[in-house]
């Protein structure tokens, strides 16, 4: 295939395709973006950069034979790429009012960039979310949502910082830092006009977040390579690992706490919780998977003869085969912590979805169920989000005040569109919950595929959001 996008070879193209990366230096960060999003041959189309490292970017652009234009001249120049590095500016903001004022300036610049950017070319923005003493502000999500009305939001990459930061133990603040590289494209799906996106992402309900001490042992990003799935576990098409559950259970709960997963699958949450000395509860719509989960938990509490080497577990568990939307007070004791991974919309029903062919070959199930009540079978995105949010709002009735929730999700690419599932879910849940810093489960054991090679940037999504909330 001929590469008309940037002239990189496939070996050079592939490393940039991963949706997260270890940050190494400013120079490497800039040069990789310039090389990927700019044409290799000399062109009259320029690049616009705004940030605090102009001298470095000038030097790198000169080395790549790229024409760089400044803020005084870019509005009269055709652009092949624009890069706004907002990190240092955002770190200096002292309040939400400061951010709102700064955002207006950025949106104004983005409109001017849109007018000068050539068709199907990219704007990249580097921006962090910000933790203050007792509040968390997802500035990157907000800016991404606002600019989605002007451009097409095509992708995101998570920059994983190696250094650790000092943290307090009175609120959840992971010790490593991340920032977002958001990629917007001017294309046939772009709105071409800024329309303010109303949301709840800056809303807060809390009176006091300092109700318990945190160990802060979970970093902002981590690589987790789970153990191979056992025979009964592989039956589920989208199981998440018990090692992941264990990390969060130890962070957010004490021994003998009550843990809930309203979408239990084959019982990953319950098994991990029981092994950690917690009580385990949950619901599961599929009677097939509910039975597997029940047996796995029962074998922990009362080991079968084949598993006699396992010690009996004194913890309690209860699994109910029912729709999570129907959970009611009385189903479970008061819950201390919820951790779950919901369906990623109807992606398992998409032809050609990842791993579907392999599962079909083995005669394994490729979706959660055929039930019309299954959230994973809802075709309309807004309806899916609405029903999912109602699950969590309903579950709050059985959760203690001050308890926490962790929801493992990822943003979704479907038929050429990028759906910010994690951001949209957080937005709607913040009518009832307070947002804590998200952390990223980064996957490093999956083969890269050259999506969009020679045509455009489409990353391999190898990071999952672990969204964290607190019930006021």
Helices and strands as residue ranges (DSSP letters): H 10-16, E 20-22, H 26-37, E 46-50, H 54-63, E 68-69, G 74-76, E 79-85, H 87-91, H 96-116, E 117-127, E 130-131, E 136-137, H 139-147, E 152-164, E 176-185, E 221-223, H 242-252, E 258-261, H 268-275, E 279-283, H 287-301, G 305-307, E 317-320, G 324-326, E 335-340, G 347-349, H 356-361, G 375-377, H 381-395, G 396-398, E 399-409, E 412-414, E 417-419, H 421-429, E 433-442, E 463-471
